[in-house]
Amino acid sequence: MTLVCACLVSGGFAQSKHYAPVNPNASREAKALLEQLYKNVDEGKIISAQHHNQLQPWAFNQDINRIYDASGKIPLMFGGDMGWDLQKVVDIAAGEYAKGRLVTLMWHAQRPLDVGPTDFRNQCQGKFSAEEWQQLVTEGTDAYKGWQVKADEVALYLKQLRDKNIPVLWRPYHEQNGEWFWWGNRRGEDGFVKLWKMMYDRFVNYHHLDNLIWVWNANGPRDIPNDTAYDYDLFFPGLEYVDVLATDIYNNDWKQSHHDQLVDLGKGKLIALGELGNAPTPEVLAAQNKYAWFMIWTGFTAPRSNTPEALKAIYTLPNVLTWGARP
């Protein structure tokens, strides 16, 4: 973990600590993107993003149109998912980057021994026992080998972006502090922390995916029966494995603590809003001013979640960074 610069005051803004990527062999493009994100936050700026869910072009286009119609703006960052049709995701991501947009990718992962197309309910949210988990994190078992095959497949597609010099904000196994995914609420050194380190080692040291910026993405802690998200720090693998700490916020749950606890846990590393339902209001962003980007989930630009007035309010803020033209 390398610290690039200390705290300074420049141009009226307090400059934060700038960390180099956790991957010591990070590509020039990854280093430049991470540094730019730090500079944005220093200057009080935040990047806008929109997620493309399960490769539904009509839904993504509808979201973009709603934002544009409300504000005249286009999100700067494209969000994709490696859970479905990997080649198409990679092709779209490369095309968006070529247009001048940024790329963040996630992975709705199957369980290690699942087969066939990804089934969200029965696989991503399927049952996975404590015994099965222990097999997963034990090298040489069938579960470990099954996980490795799936991770290697994703890595092969991410290499296409690496070979095109495209940096990716990589946020796998999101909402790991929640109860709803098979990788969720796994505590201790052999829990989620072990899985994260397994992926980091495989992707960085074996596949040499030096274009990745590692985004650890939790959910805003909440106490809801059978839908609880626990404290961030129970699942944090350590600063040496994470470039950005992100959280997901739905149902207008804009507690200041969701932001402040990430700031404390990250000790000066970047934080972000990985997924949103309702967009933050200008007042929320003024109070929670360390986020590097925010990304609305597919379909949530509809008036039931975000009215045109709400989209205009956030997208026309002078510190919200958008793309320069309509596609």
C-alpha positions in Angstrom: 0.0 0.0 0.0 1.7 3.2 -1.2 0.8 6.7 -0.1 1.3 9.1 -3.0 0.7 12.5 -1.3 -0.1 14.0 2.0 -2.9 16.3 3.0 -2.6 19.8 1.4 -4.8 22.7 0.9 -5.1 23.9 -2.8 -7.5 26.2 -4.5 -9.7 26.4 -1.5 -10.2 22.6 -1.2 -8.7 20.3 1.4 -6.7 17.7 -0.6 -7.1 14.2 0.7 -4.5 11.4 0.9 -3.9 9.8 -2.5 -3.2 6.1 -2.5 -1.6 4.2 -5.3 -3.5 1.2 -6.6 -3.3 -1.9 -4.3 -1.9 -3.8 -7.3 1.7 -2.8 -7.5 1.7 -3.6 -11.2 -1.4 -1.6 -12.0 -1.5 -0.3 -15.6 -0.8 3.3 -16.5 -4.5 3.8 -17.2 -5.6 2.3 -13.9 -3.2 4.6 -12.0 -4.4 7.6 -13.9 -8.1 6.9 -13.3 -7.6 6.3 -9.6 -5.6 9.5 -9.3 -8.3 11.5 -11.2 -10.9 10.2 -8.9 -9.0 11.5 -5.9 -8.5 14.8 -7.6 -12.3 15.0 -8.3 -13.1 14.4 -4.7 -10.5 17.0 -3.6 -12.3 19.5 -5.8 -15.8 18.6 -4.6 -16.8 16.7 -7.8 -18.7 13.5 -8.2 -19.1 11.3 -11.2 -22.6 10.3 -12.5 -23.2 6.6 -13.6 -26.0 4.4 -14.8 -26.2 0.6 -14.6 -27.1 -1.7 -17.5 -28.8 -4.6 -15.9 -28.6 -8.1 -17.4 -28.0 -6.6 -20.9 -31.5 -5.2 -21.4 -30.7 -2.5 -24.0 -34.3 -1.2 -24.0 -34.2 -0.6 -20.2 -30.7 1.1 -20.3 -31.7 3.3 -23.1 -34.9 4.2 -21.3 -32.9 5.2 -18.3 -30.6 7.4 -20.3 -33.5 9.0 -22.1 -35.2 9.8 -18.8 -32.1 11.4 -17.4 -31.5 13.4 -20.6 -35.1 14.5 -20.9 -35.1 15.7 -17.3 -31.7 17.4 -17.3 -30.1 17.5 -20.7 -27.2 15.4 -19.3 -25.8 11.9 -19.9 -24.1 9.8 -17.1 -20.4 9.7 -17.4 -19.9 6.1 -16.2 -21.3 2.9 -17.6 -22.1 0.0 -15.3 -22.2 -3.6 -16.4 -22.6 -7.1 -15.0 -20.4 -10.1 -15.7 -23.2 -12.5 -14.5 -24.8 -12.7 -18.0 -23.5 -12.9 -21.6 -19.9 -11.9 -20.8 -18.8 -11.2 -24.4 -21.7 -8.8 -24.9 -20.9 -7.0 -21.6 -17.3 -6.6 -22.6 -18.1 -5.4 -26.1 -20.6 -2.8 -24.8 -18.0 -1.7 -22.1 -15.3 -1.3 -24.8 -17.7 0.7 -27.0 -18.7 3.0 -24.2 -15.1 3.6 -23.2 -14.2 4.4 -26.8 -16.9 7.1 -26.6 -15.2 8.7 -23.6 -17.2 7.1 -20.8 -15.8 5.3 -17.7 -16.5 1.7 -16.9 -17.5 -0.1 -13.7 -18.3 -3.9 -13.8 -19.8 -6.2 -11.2 -20.4 -9.9 -11.0 -23.6 -11.6 -10.0 -21.8 -14.9 -9.5 -23.1 -18.4 -9.4 -22.3 -20.8 -6.6 -19.1 -22.8 -7.3 -20.8 -25.9 -8.6 -23.8 -24.4 -10.4 -24.1 -25.1 -14.1 -25.9 -23.5 -17.0 -27.0 -19.9 -17.4 -27.0 -17.8 -14.3 -30.3 -17.9 -12.3 -30.5 -14.9 -10.0 -33.0 -16.3 -7.5 -31.9 -20.0 -7.4 -28.1 -19.4 -7.8 -27.0 -15.9 -6.8 -29.4 -16.0 -3.9 -29.5 -19.8 -3.5 -28.7 -21.7 -0.3 -25.1 -22.3 0.5 -24.3 -24.0 3.8 -21.5 -23.3 6.2 -20.0 -26.7 5.3 -20.1 -25.8 1.6 -18.5 -22.5 2.3 -15.7 -24.1 4.2 -15.1 -26.4 1.1 -15.0 -23.3 -1.1 -12.2 -21.6 0.8 -10.2 -24.9 1.1 -7.8 -25.3 -1.8 -8.1 -28.6 -3.7 -11.8 -29.3 -3.0 -14.4 -29.6 -5.7 -16.0 -26.4 -4.5 -12.7 -24.5 -4.7 -12.0 -25.9 -8.2 -15.5 -25.0 -9.3 -15.0 -21.4 -8.1 -11.7 -21.2 -9.8 -13.1 -22.3 -13.1 -15.8 -19.6 -12.9 -13.3 -16.9 -11.8 -11.0 -17.9 -14.6 -13.8 -17.6 -17.2 -14.6 -14.0 -16.0 -10.9 -13.2 -16.0 -10.5 -14.2 -19.7 -13.2 -11.7 -20.7 -11.7 -9.0 -18.5 -8.4 -9.6 -20.3 -10.0 -8.3 -23.5 -10.5 -5.0 -21.8 -7.0 -5.1 -20.3 -5.5 -5.7 -23.7 -7.4 -2.6 -25.0 -5.9 -0.5 -22.2 -9.3 0.0 -20.6 -9.3 0.5 -16.8 -12.2 -1.1 -14.9 -13.6 -0.2 -11.6 -14.1 -3.8 -10.5 -16.7 -4.5 -7.8 -17.3 -8.2 -7.4 -19.4 -10.0 -4.6 -21.2 -6.8 -3.8 -23.5 -6.3 -0.7 -21.4 -8.9 1.1 -22.6 -7.6 4.5 -26.2 -8.5 3.6 -28.1 -11.7 4.0 -29.4 -12.2 0.5 -26.5 -13.5 -1.6 -24.7 -16.8 -1.1 -21.5 -14.9 -0.4 -23.3 -12.7 2.1 -22.8 -12.5 5.9 -19.8 -14.8 5.9 -17.7 -13.7 8.9 -14.2 -14.3 10.1 -10.9 -14.9 8.4 -12.3 -17.9 6.5 -15.5 -15.9 5.6 -15.9 -13.3 2.9 -12.5 -11.9 3.6 -10.9 -15.2 2.4 -13.0 -15.2 -0.8 -12.0 -11.7 -1.6 -8.3 -12.5 -1.1 -8.7 -15.6 -3.2 -10.1 -13.5 -6.1 -7.5 -10.8 -5.7 -4.7 -13.3 -5.8 -6.1 -15.2 -8.8 -6.8 -12.0 -10.8 -3.7 -10.0 -9.9 -0.9 -12.6 -9.5 -2.1 -15.3 -11.9 -4.1 -13.5 -14.6 -2.3 -10.2 -14.3 -5.4 -8.1 -14.6 -3.5 -4.9 -14.0 -6.3 -2.8 -15.4 -8.6 -3.4 -12.4 -9.3 -0.9 -9.6 -10.6 -3.0 -6.7 -13.9 -1.7 -5.4 -15.2 -3.4 -2.2 -18.9 -2.7 -2.3 -21.1 -3.3 0.8 -24.7 -2.3 1.5 -25.8 0.5 3.9 -26.2 -1.3 7.3 -29.8 -1.9 8.3 -31.7 -4.0 10.8 -34.6 -5.5 8.9 -35.7 -9.1 9.7 -34.4 -11.5 7.1 -33.0 -8.5 5.1 -30.3 -7.2 7.5 -27.1 -5.7 6.4 -24.4 -5.8 9.1 -21.6 -3.5 10.0 -19.1 -2.8 7.2 -16.0 -3.7 9.2 -17.1 -7.3 9.8 -16.4 -8.1 6.1 -13.5 -5.8 5.2 -10.4 -7.5 3.8 -8.0 -4.7 4.6 -6.7 -1.6 3.0 -4.0 -3.6 1.1 -6.7 -5.3 -0.9 -9.1 -2.4 -1.6 -8.8 0.7 -3.7 -12.3 2.0 -3.2 -14.9 1.4 -0.5 -18.5 1.6 -1.8 -22.0 1.2 -0.4 -25.4 0.6 -1.9 -28.3 2.7 -0.8 -32.0 1.9 -1.5 -35.3 3.1 -0.1 -34.0 6.7 0.5 -31.9 5.3 3.4 -29.5 8.3 3.4 -28.1 8.0 6.9 -25.0 10.1 7.4 -23.4 7.1 9.1 -23.4 5.1 5.9 -21.0 7.7 4.5 -19.0 8.5 7.6 -18.4 4.9 8.6 -16.9 4.2 5.1 -14.7 7.3 5.5 -13.4 6.0 8.8 -12.9 2.4 7.6 -11.1 3.6 4.5 -8.6 5.9 6.3 -8.4 8.3 3.4 -9.1 5.8 0.5 -11.9 6.7 -1.9 -15.5 5.9 -1.2 -18.4 5.6 -3.6 -22.1 4.9 -4.1 -22.0 1.6 -5.9 -25.8 1.3 -6.5 -28.8 3.5 -5.8 -32.5 3.4 -5.9 -33.4 7.0 -5.2 -30.8 9.5 -6.2 -29.3 11.6 -3.5 -30.7 15.1 -3.2 -28.3 18.1 -3.5 -28.6 18.5 0.3 -27.5 14.9 0.9 -24.5 15.3 -1.4 -23.5 18.5 0.3 -23.4 16.6 3.7 -22.0 13.4 2.3 -19.3 14.9 0.2 -16.6 12.3 -0.1 -18.3 9.9 -2.6 -16.4 9.6 -5.9 -19.4 8.5 -7.9 -23.0 7.5 -7.7 -24.8 4.9 -9.9 -28.5 4.5 -10.3 -29.7 0.9 -10.8 -31.5 -0.1 -14.0 -35.2 1.0 -14.0 -34.9 3.3 -11.0 -35.0 6.4 -13.2 -38.7 5.8 -13.4 -40.9 8.4 -11.6 -41.9 5.9 -8.9 -38.3 6.1 -7.7 -36.9 9.3 -9.2 -39.2 12.1 -10.5 -37.9 14.2 -13.5 -37.5 17.0 -10.9 -35.3 14.8 -8.7 -33.1 13.8 -11.7 -32.8 17.4 -12.8 -31.9 18.5 -9.3 -28.9 16.1 -9.1 -27.8 16.0 -12.7 -27.6 19.8 -13.1 -25.5 20.4 -10.0 -22.2 22.0 -11.2 -20.1 19.5 -9.3 -21.8 16.4 -10.9 -19.6 15.2 -13.8 -21.5 14.0 -16.9 -20.7 12.9 -20.4 -20.4 15.5 -23.1 -22.9 14.4 -25.7 -25.9 12.3 -26.3 -25.2 8.9 -27.8 
